[in-house]
């Protein structure tokens, strides 16, 4: 694919992350998101999500904050190099979500696993370098 197309993929993945991760950035927005994610998990046939202690919330918010900053960087400069790094991160996230799915069976995780893996694959597709000017 062309470099310009790849940059659009990197930008799209960053915008996706901003939308999906924003609720994880503060304890208050996370509490709201956690409540709604529990409802979705139950609607999909799973059990309620476990209650979070302040330490769980801390780590959720740390992760949310880091991903938001990483997303803003990619929105402001969607270069291919960032896409490759993001692809690796997405494969790692998919691995840990898959592990959690295997342990808990929470169907909600599929709503995160599928797009994470798809964005990871998209950001590891081959990119054609533009022809050099002669």
LODREN-689230 format. One record per atom (N, C-alpha, C): residue number from 1; atom name; y, z, x negated. Coordinates in nm, 4 decimals. Each point is the difference from the previous one (the first is absolute). Example, Ala and Ser with C-alpha at 12.3 -4.5 7.8 and 13.67 -1.06 7.14 Angstrom:
// residues 2
  lotor  marti        yy        zz        xx
      1      N   -0.5690    0.7800   -1.3190
      1     CA    0.1190    0.0000    0.0890
      1      C    0.1200    0.0000   -0.0900
      2      N    0.1050   -0.0720    0.0350
      2     CA    0.1190    0.0060   -0.0820
      2      C    0.1090    0.0730    0.0770
//
This chain:
// residues 134
  lotor  marti        yy        zz        xx
      1      N   -0.1178    0.0000   -0.0834
      1     CA    0.1178    0.0000    0.0834
      1      C    0.1233    0.0000   -0.0873
      2      N    0.1105   -0.0396    0.0581
      2     CA    0.1252   -0.0049   -0.0742
      2      C    0.0547    0.1410   -0.0217
      3      N    0.0789    0.0150   -0.1047
      3     CA    0.0626    0.1279   -0.0311
      3      C    0.0877    0.0482    0.1155
      4      N    0.0720   -0.0923    0.0628
      4     CA    0.0880    0.0395    0.1109
      4      C   -0.0809    0.0548    0.1175
      5      N   -0.1146   -0.0580    0.0266
      5     CA   -0.0879    0.0498    0.1070
      5      C   -0.0522    0.1381   -0.0356
      6      N   -0.0392    0.0164   -0.1259
      6     CA   -0.0531    0.1289   -0.0438
      6      C    0.1071    0.1090    0.0126
      7      N    0.1239   -0.0336   -0.0359
      7     CA    0.1100    0.0972    0.0125
      7      C    0.0195    0.0405    0.1461
      8      N   -0.0214   -0.0921    0.0925
      8     CA    0.0100    0.0329    0.1426
      8      C   -0.1117    0.0959    0.0414
      9      N   -0.1165   -0.0169   -0.0584
      9     CA   -0.1113    0.0923    0.0276
      9      C    0.0344    0.1394   -0.0520
     10      N    0.0529    0.0075   -0.1209
     10     CA    0.0398    0.1289   -0.0575
     10      C    0.1066    0.0653    0.0877
     11      N    0.0963   -0.0780    0.0443
     11     CA    0.1048    0.0512    0.0885
     11      C   -0.0595    0.0473    0.1323
     12      N   -0.0879   -0.0786    0.0580
     12     CA   -0.0644    0.0386    0.1262
     12      C   -0.0785    0.1287   -0.0117
     13      N   -0.0719    0.0149   -0.1101
     13     CA   -0.0783    0.1230   -0.0190
     13      C    0.0926    0.1199   -0.0166
     14      N    0.1143   -0.0199   -0.0627
     14     CA    0.0961    0.1088   -0.0179
     14      C    0.0609    0.0412    0.1338
     15      N    0.0341   -0.0972    0.0828
     15     CA    0.0555    0.0308    0.1324
     15      C   -0.1048    0.0715    0.0855
     16      N   -0.1242   -0.0472   -0.0060
     16     CA   -0.1099    0.0667    0.0696
     16      C   -0.0082    0.1468   -0.0440
     17      N    0.0057    0.0231   -0.1305
     17     CA   -0.0076    0.1370   -0.0514
     17      C    0.1158    0.0857    0.0491
     18      N    0.1195   -0.0563    0.0038
     18     CA    0.1152    0.0756    0.0495
     18      C   -0.0235    0.0474    0.1431
     19      N   -0.0514   -0.0888    0.0822
     19     CA   -0.0228    0.0330    0.1412
     19      C   -0.1122    0.1028    0.0158
     20      N   -0.1118   -0.0234   -0.0677
     20     CA   -0.1171    0.0860    0.0170
     20      C    0.0168    0.1346   -0.0695
     21      N    0.0701    0.0029   -0.1119
     21     CA    0.0082    0.1208   -0.0810
     21      C    0.1195    0.0883    0.0325
     22      N    0.1028   -0.0539    0.0603
     22     CA    0.1197    0.0800    0.0300
     22      C   -0.0321    0.1322    0.0701
     23      N   -0.0909    0.0028    0.0969
     23     CA   -0.0285    0.1280    0.0654
     23      C   -0.0626    0.1064   -0.0916
     24      N   -0.0482   -0.0419   -0.1147
     24     CA   -0.0628    0.0947   -0.0924
     24      C    0.0990    0.0591   -0.1001
     25      N    0.1268   -0.0340    0.0117
     25     CA    0.0982    0.0385   -0.1014
     25      C    0.0577    0.1402    0.0177
     26      N   -0.0011    0.0538    0.1210
     26     CA    0.0553    0.1344    0.0211
     26      C   -0.1001    0.0836    0.0795
     27      N    0.0054    0.1307   -0.0131
     27     CA   -0.0912    0.0844    0.0778
     27      C    0.0171   -0.0182    0.1510
     28      N    0.1222   -0.0264    0.0457
     28     CA    0.0265   -0.0121    0.1424
     28      C   -0.0526   -0.1309    0.0553
     29      N    0.0245   -0.1084   -0.0721
     29     CA   -0.0518   -0.1288    0.0462
     29      C   -0.1517   -0.0045   -0.0150
     30      N   -0.0525    0.0666   -0.1007
     30     CA   -0.1450    0.0037   -0.0175
     30      C   -0.0664    0.0758    0.1141
     31      N    0.0591    0.1104    0.0450
     31     CA   -0.0574    0.0765    0.1117
     31      C   -0.0103   -0.0885    0.1242
     32      N    0.1039   -0.0770    0.0255
     32     CA    0.0007   -0.0923    0.1131
     32      C   -0.1091   -0.1069   -0.0178
     33      N   -0.0066   -0.0589   -0.1197
     33     CA   -0.0991   -0.1040   -0.0273
     33      C   -0.1418    0.0553    0.0099
     34      N   -0.0219    0.1180   -0.0555
     34     CA   -0.1330    0.0619    0.0018
     34      C   -0.0484    0.0190    0.1431
     35      N    0.0890    0.0463    0.0847
     35     CA   -0.0330    0.0211    0.1415
     35      C   -0.0411   -0.1318    0.0655
     36      N    0.0748   -0.1057   -0.0257
     36     CA   -0.0308   -0.1295    0.0603
     36      C   -0.1237   -0.0654   -0.0617
     37      N   -0.0202    0.0185   -0.1285
     37     CA   -0.1205   -0.0530   -0.0634
     37      C   -0.1249    0.0688    0.0551
     38      N    0.0102    0.1284    0.0287
     38     CA   -0.1126    0.0726    0.0591
     38      C   -0.0345   -0.0569    0.1371
     39      N    0.1025   -0.0311    0.0786
     39     CA   -0.0218   -0.0575    0.1329
     39      C   -0.0668   -0.1370   -0.0121
     40      N    0.0475   -0.0809   -0.0940
     40     CA   -0.0584   -0.1335   -0.0205
     40      C   -0.1450    0.0128   -0.0442
     41      N   -0.0285    0.0920   -0.0924
     41     CA   -0.1366    0.0188   -0.0464
     41      C   -0.0918    0.0372    0.1166
     42      N    0.0471    0.0871    0.0879
     42     CA   -0.0798    0.0390    0.1165
     42      C   -0.0181   -0.1180    0.0960
     43      N    0.1049   -0.0780    0.0198
     43     CA   -0.0093   -0.1160    0.0892
     43      C   -0.1011   -0.1022   -0.0518
     44      N   -0.0181   -0.0040   -0.1326
     44     CA   -0.0968   -0.0914   -0.0615
     44      C   -0.1411    0.0596   -0.0043
     45      N   -0.0160    0.1199    0.0565
     45     CA   -0.1322    0.0622    0.0056
     45      C   -0.0246    0.1064   -0.1047
     46      N    0.1009    0.0331   -0.0775
     46     CA   -0.0152    0.1027   -0.1029
     46      C    0.0396    0.1376    0.0513
     47      N   -0.0028    0.0939   -0.0886
     47     CA    0.0373    0.1372    0.0328
     47      C    0.1468    0.0225   -0.0353
     48      N    0.0579    0.1107    0.0498
     48     CA    0.1384    0.0289   -0.0413
     48      C    0.0066    0.0162   -0.1522
     49      N    0.1121   -0.0389   -0.0585
     49     CA    0.0170    0.0191   -0.1437
     49      C    0.0155    0.1481   -0.0291
     50      N   -0.0445    0.0448   -0.1162
     50     CA    0.0142    0.1413   -0.0327
     50      C    0.1470    0.0389   -0.0163
     51      N    0.0284    0.1260    0.0263
     51     CA    0.1358    0.0514   -0.0197
     51      C    0.0329   -0.0012   -0.1483
     52      N    0.1249   -0.0230   -0.0306
     52     CA    0.0453   -0.0009   -0.1387
     52      C    0.0708    0.1313   -0.0312
     53      N   -0.0274    0.0508   -0.1186
     53     CA    0.0736    0.1163   -0.0493
     53      C    0.1229   -0.0521   -0.0737
     54      N    0.0934    0.0876   -0.0347
     54     CA    0.1170   -0.0466   -0.0757
     54      C   -0.0373   -0.0733   -0.1297
     55      N   -0.1091    0.0378   -0.0657
     55     CA   -0.0395   -0.0708   -0.1222
     55      C   -0.0461   -0.1421    0.0295
     56      N   -0.0724   -0.0204    0.1106
     56     CA   -0.0390   -0.1354    0.0385
     56      C    0.1241   -0.0847    0.0284
     57      N    0.0940    0.0590    0.0724
     57     CA    0.1233   -0.0710    0.0346
     57      C    0.0779   -0.0347   -0.1269
     58      N    0.0040    0.0923   -0.0953
     58     CA    0.0689   -0.0258   -0.1266
     58      C   -0.0543   -0.1259   -0.0655
     59      N   -0.1311   -0.0110   -0.0121
     59     CA   -0.0578   -0.1157   -0.0668
     59      C    0.0181   -0.1277    0.0818
     60      N   -0.0069    0.0092    0.1321
     60     CA    0.0268   -0.1170    0.0840
     60      C    0.1435   -0.0480   -0.0207
     61      N    0.0933    0.0940   -0.0056
     61     CA    0.1418   -0.0367   -0.0169
     61      C    0.0295   -0.0490   -0.1413
     62      N   -0.0650    0.0565   -0.1000
     62     CA    0.0170   -0.0516   -0.1364
     62      C   -0.0464   -0.1448   -0.0068
     63      N   -0.1170   -0.0261    0.0553
     63     CA   -0.0531   -0.1358    0.0007
     63      C    0.0920   -0.0922    0.0789
     64      N    0.0427    0.0444    0.1172
     64     CA    0.0896   -0.0813    0.0814
     64      C    0.1293   -0.0317   -0.0720
     65      N    0.0552    0.0971   -0.0692
     65     CA    0.1256   -0.0202   -0.0727
     65      C   -0.0163   -0.0999   -0.1132
     66      N   -0.1070    0.0130   -0.0751
     66     CA   -0.0238   -0.0918   -0.1125
     66      C   -0.0214   -0.1421    0.0505
     67      N   -0.0776   -0.0148    0.1057
     67     CA   -0.0248   -0.1335    0.0539
     67      C    0.1295   -0.0609    0.0548
     68      N    0.0856    0.0813    0.0609
     68     CA    0.1281   -0.0528    0.0489
     68      C    0.0863   -0.0517   -0.1144
     69      N    0.0073    0.0762   -0.1086
     69     CA    0.0795   -0.0440   -0.1146
     69      C   -0.0599   -0.1277   -0.0595
     70      N   -0.1300   -0.0045   -0.0136
     70     CA   -0.0694   -0.1181   -0.0514
     70      C    0.0257   -0.1198    0.0919
     71      N    0.0024    0.0235    0.1300
     71     CA    0.0256   -0.1079    0.0956
     71      C    0.1416   -0.0544   -0.0133
     72      N    0.0972    0.0890   -0.0147
     72     CA    0.1392   -0.0436   -0.0147
     72      C    0.0152   -0.0842   -0.1268
     73      N   -0.0673    0.0386   -0.1069
     73     CA    0.0038   -0.0792   -0.1231
     73      C   -0.0515   -0.1408    0.0270
     74      N   -0.1124   -0.0113    0.0699
     74     CA   -0.0583   -0.1313    0.0273
     74      C    0.0820   -0.0806    0.1001
     75      N    0.0679    0.0665    0.0924
     75     CA    0.0886   -0.0728    0.0912
     75      C    0.1183   -0.0564   -0.0780
     76      N    0.0550    0.0813   -0.0904
     76     CA    0.1179   -0.0438   -0.0753
     76      C   -0.0330   -0.1021   -0.1088
     77      N   -0.1245   -0.0012   -0.0467
     77     CA   -0.0402   -0.0934   -0.1058
     77      C   -0.1495   -0.0289    0.0132
     78      N   -0.0381   -0.0894    0.0916
     78     CA   -0.1419   -0.0250    0.0261
     78      C   -0.0671   -0.0895   -0.1042
     79      N   -0.0021    0.0463   -0.1228
     79     CA   -0.0573   -0.0833   -0.1055
     79      C   -0.1528    0.0093   -0.0022
     80      N   -0.0602   -0.1036   -0.0545
     80     CA   -0.1464   -0.0107   -0.0026
     80      C   -0.0641    0.1187   -0.0719
     81      N    0.0608    0.0437   -0.1070
     81     CA   -0.0564    0.1123   -0.0771
     81      C   -0.0158    0.1238    0.0884
     82      N    0.1012    0.0274    0.0826
     82     CA   -0.0082    0.1149    0.0907
     82      C   -0.1106   -0.0204    0.1031
     83      N   -0.0171   -0.1253    0.0428
     83     CA   -0.1065   -0.0295    0.0950
     83      C   -0.1372    0.0281   -0.0577
     84      N   -0.0188   -0.0330   -0.1270
     84     CA   -0.1296    0.0268   -0.0636
     84      C   -0.0265    0.1509   -0.0078
     85      N    0.1027    0.0762   -0.0399
     85     CA   -0.0163    0.1458   -0.0050
     85      C   -0.0263    0.0561    0.1395
     86      N    0.0723   -0.0521    0.0984
     86     CA   -0.0189    0.0467    0.1366
     86      C   -0.1403   -0.0328    0.0494
     87      N   -0.0510   -0.1158   -0.0381
     87     CA   -0.1366   -0.0364    0.0370
     87      C   -0.1008    0.1002   -0.0525
     88      N    0.0168    0.0420   -0.1243
     88     CA   -0.0899    0.1015   -0.0573
     88      C    0.0101    0.1298    0.0792
     89      N    0.1224    0.0416    0.0300
     89     CA    0.0194    0.1237    0.0772
     89      C   -0.0678   -0.0106    0.1361
     90      N    0.0102   -0.1154    0.0619
     90     CA   -0.0612   -0.0182    0.1316
     90      C   -0.1523    0.0060   -0.0076
     91      N   -0.0582   -0.0541   -0.1065
     91     CA   -0.1453    0.0107   -0.0151
     91      C   -0.0410    0.1454   -0.0209
     92      N    0.0799    0.0755   -0.0747
     92     CA   -0.0283    0.1426   -0.0159
     92      C    0.0129    0.0733    0.1336
     93      N    0.1074   -0.0264    0.0731
     93     CA    0.0185    0.0631    0.1311
     93      C   -0.1160   -0.0348    0.0925
     94      N   -0.0406   -0.1272   -0.0010
     94     CA   -0.1110   -0.0428    0.0852
     94      C   -0.1279    0.0735   -0.0379
     95      N   -0.0220    0.0185   -0.1280
     95     CA   -0.1189    0.0731   -0.0458
     95      C   -0.0014    0.1418    0.0541
     96      N    0.1133    0.0700   -0.0102
     96     CA    0.0036    0.1396    0.0447
     96      C   -0.0041    0.0099    0.1523
     97      N    0.0581   -0.0970    0.0679
     97     CA   -0.0104   -0.0009    0.1463
     97      C   -0.1432   -0.0296    0.0428
     98      N   -0.0667   -0.0907   -0.0731
     98     CA   -0.1408   -0.0281    0.0283
     98      C   -0.0870    0.1222   -0.0219
     99      N    0.0290    0.0735   -0.1064
     99     CA   -0.0740    0.1244   -0.0252
     99      C    0.0212    0.0985    0.1155
    100      N    0.1248    0.0132    0.0437
    100     CA    0.0301    0.0915    0.1099
    100      C   -0.0660   -0.0464    0.1287
    101      N   -0.0027   -0.1301    0.0232
    101     CA   -0.0693   -0.0538    0.1175
    101      C   -0.1482    0.0353   -0.0045
    102      N   -0.0615   -0.0150   -0.1178
    102     CA   -0.1423    0.0324   -0.0144
    102      C   -0.0271    0.1482    0.0253
    103      N    0.0918    0.0854   -0.0414
    103     CA   -0.0185    0.1449    0.0152
    103      C    0.0311    0.0468    0.1417
    104      N    0.1052   -0.0570    0.0599
    104     CA    0.0453    0.0502    0.1302
    104      C   -0.0372   -0.0890    0.1184
    105      N   -0.0153   -0.1281   -0.0234
    105     CA   -0.0256   -0.0931    0.1094
    105      C    0.1223   -0.0245    0.0874
    106      N    0.1181    0.0416   -0.0440
    106     CA    0.1223   -0.0139    0.0800
    106      C    0.0350   -0.1480    0.0198
    107      N   -0.0100   -0.0510    0.1236
    107     CA    0.0261   -0.1423    0.0232
    107      C    0.1452   -0.0402   -0.0279
    108      N    0.0917    0.0937    0.0050
    108     CA    0.1407   -0.0264   -0.0303
    108      C    0.0162   -0.0640   -0.1373
    109      N   -0.0850    0.0348   -0.0928
    109     CA    0.0123   -0.0507   -0.1370
    109      C   -0.0106   -0.1518   -0.0076
    110      N   -0.0738   -0.0611    0.0936
    110     CA   -0.0108   -0.1454   -0.0018
    110      C    0.1364   -0.0657    0.0180
    111      N    0.0916    0.0666    0.0713
    111     CA    0.1341   -0.0551    0.0220
    111      C    0.0822   -0.0013   -0.1291
    112      N   -0.0448    0.0748   -0.0990
    112     CA    0.0657    0.0020   -0.1304
    112      C   -0.0801   -0.0771   -0.1041
    113      N   -0.1320    0.0092    0.0063
    113     CA   -0.0857   -0.0656   -0.0990
    113      C    0.0152   -0.1518    0.0025
    114      N   -0.0050   -0.0582    0.1179
    114     CA    0.0042   -0.1466    0.0107
    114      C    0.1298   -0.0579   -0.0572
    115      N    0.1191    0.0486    0.0430
    115     CA    0.1202   -0.0580   -0.0597
    115      C    0.0166    0.0328   -0.1483
    116      N   -0.0391    0.1205   -0.0433
    116     CA    0.0102    0.0335   -0.1425
    116      C   -0.0810   -0.0978   -0.0840
    117      N   -0.1233   -0.0231    0.0411
    117     CA   -0.0861   -0.0903   -0.0751
    117      C    0.0544   -0.1427    0.0042
    118      N    0.0468   -0.0428    0.1174
    118     CA    0.0530   -0.1359    0.0141
    118      C    0.1237   -0.0206   -0.0885
    119      N    0.0922    0.0976   -0.0017
    119     CA    0.1177   -0.0112   -0.0878
    119      C   -0.0437    0.0004   -0.1468
    120      N   -0.1011    0.0789   -0.0332
    120     CA   -0.0497    0.0017   -0.1381
    120      C   -0.0541   -0.1350   -0.0417
    121      N   -0.0811   -0.0598    0.0850
    121     CA   -0.0554   -0.1326   -0.0303
    121      C    0.1123   -0.1021   -0.0123
    122      N    0.0932    0.0016    0.0943
    122     CA    0.1099   -0.0977   -0.0015
    122      C    0.0820    0.0101   -0.1287
    123      N    0.0118    0.1207   -0.0533
    123     CA    0.0811    0.0179   -0.1201
    123      C   -0.0793   -0.0206   -0.1289
    124      N   -0.1254   -0.0392    0.0157
    124     CA   -0.0794   -0.0372   -0.1167
    124      C   -0.0440   -0.1457    0.0032
    125      N    0.0558   -0.0761    0.0943
    125     CA   -0.0293   -0.1432    0.0035
    125      C    0.0648   -0.0685   -0.1204
    126      N   -0.0572   -0.1101   -0.0455
    126     CA    0.0592   -0.0709   -0.1139
    126      C    0.1374   -0.0576    0.0355
    127      N    0.0887    0.0036   -0.0980
    127     CA    0.1350   -0.0519    0.0167
    127      C    0.0205   -0.1099   -0.1020
    128      N    0.0571   -0.1120    0.0473
    128     CA    0.0322   -0.1125   -0.0876
    128      C    0.1346    0.0225   -0.0633
    129      N    0.0071   -0.0132   -0.1268
    129     CA    0.1293    0.0067   -0.0678
    129      C    0.0765   -0.1279    0.0298
    130      N    0.1323    0.0122    0.0182
    130     CA    0.0774   -0.1223    0.0236
    130      C   -0.0020   -0.0873   -0.1243
    131      N    0.0043   -0.1322    0.0177
    131     CA    0.0002   -0.0882   -0.1183
    131      C    0.1282    0.0222   -0.0813
    132      N   -0.0167   -0.0056   -0.1301
    132     CA    0.1151    0.0186   -0.0888
    132      C    0.0894   -0.1218    0.0045
    133      N    0.1291    0.0227   -0.0101
    133     CA    0.0959   -0.1108   -0.0050
    133      C   -0.0114   -0.0690   -0.1349
    134      N    0.0036   -0.1293    0.0020
    134     CA   -0.0134   -0.0734   -0.1263
    134      C    0.1265   -0.0674   -0.0356
//
